[in-house]
Amino acid sequence: MKKYALILLCCACFLGGCAVSAKHGVLDTDGESQVKLRQIQTRYFGTTDKKKTLESAIATLQDLGFIIDKASFDLGSVSATKLKGYSLRMTVNVMPRGQQMMVRANAQYNIQPVTDPEPYQQFFDALSKSMFLQAHLDE
């Protein structure tokens, strides 16, 4: 009887170690860092022209050395890959928000999300210049 009790106790200890705490669920992330990352990944532009914004995003990605993989005007999305010694994939989504267009970029290095602000800053700086030039060419 003691032998079974000991085996049962050992099993309970091992199984208890496998349980996921309610505090730290599988999909939980550090909320503050996610908010900070969203701020880095998102910019708003003072236009309501989704098509021109998406075209500017595509041109910007190409100017930065990306190869366009997929683009959909209906979805407002474009995916591109940069293969220069590494595999950087960027997906850009364009969505109307009132009298503005929200542009959100998500970058992945291999399969890891990019949290460094520099690639996003480079993209948005180039996109801002492209949007500015496009607006002045249309006048």
GINOR-V703608 format. One record per residue. RES is the residue in three letters. PSI is psi as a letter, one per 30 degrees, with the letter a starting at -180 (NA if undefined). BURIAL is I if it has 16 or more other C-alpha atoms within 10 Angstrom, else O. Layout:
# GINOR-V703608
res & psi & burial
RES & PSI & BURIAL
RES & PSI & BURIAL
This chain:
# GINOR-V703608
res & psi & burial
MET & e & O
LYS & e & O
LYS & e & O
TYR & e & O
ALA & e & O
LEU & e & O
ILE & e & O
LEU & e & O
LEU & e & O
CYS & e & O
CYS & e & O
ALA & e & O
CYS & e & O
PHE & e & O
LEU & e & O
GLY & e & O
GLY & f & O
CYS & f & O
ALA & k & O
VAL & k & O
SER & k & O
ALA & f & O
LYS & e & O
HIS & i & O
GLY & l & O
VAL & e & O
LEU & g & O
ASP & k & O
THR & l & O
ASP & j & O
GLY & e & O
GLU & e & O
SER & e & O
GLN & e & O
VAL & e & O
LYS & e & O
LEU & e & I
ARG & e & O
GLN & e & O
ILE & e & I
GLN & f & I
THR & k & I
ARG & l & I
TYR & k & I
PHE & k & I
GLY & i & O
THR & l & I
THR & g & I
ASP & j & O
LYS & e & I
LYS & e & O
LYS & e & O
THR & e & I
LEU & e & I
GLU & e & I
SER & e & I
ALA & e & I
ILE & e & I
ALA & e & I
THR & e & I
LEU & e & I
GLN & e & O
ASP & e & O
LEU & g & O
GLY & g & O
PHE & l & I
ILE & k & I
ILE & k & I
ASP & e & O
LYS & k & O
ALA & k & I
SER & j & O
PHE & e & O
ASP & e & O
LEU & f & O
GLY & h & I
SER & k & I
VAL & k & I
SER & k & I
ALA & l & I
THR & k & I
LYS & j & I
LEU & i & O
LYS & i & O
GLY & f & O
TYR & l & O
SER & j & O
LEU & k & I
ARG & k & I
MET & k & I
THR & k & I
VAL & k & I
ASN & k & I
VAL & k & I
MET & k & I
PRO & k & I
ARG & j & O
GLY & b & O
GLN & g & O
GLN & l & I
MET & k & I
MET & k & I
VAL & k & I
ARG & k & I
ALA & k & I
ASN & k & I
ALA & k & I
GLN & k & O
TYR & j & O
ASN & c & O
ILE & g & O
GLN & k & O
PRO & k & O
VAL & k & I
THR & f & I
ASP & k & O
PRO & f & O
GLU & e & O
PRO & e & I
TYR & e & I
GLN & e & O
GLN & e & O
PHE & e & I
PHE & e & I
ASP & e & O
ALA & e & I
LEU & e & I
SER & e & I
LYS & e & O
SER & e & I
MET & e & I
PHE & e & O
LEU & e & O
GLN & e & O
ALA & e & O
HIS & f & O
LEU & e & O
ASP & f & O
GLU & NA & O
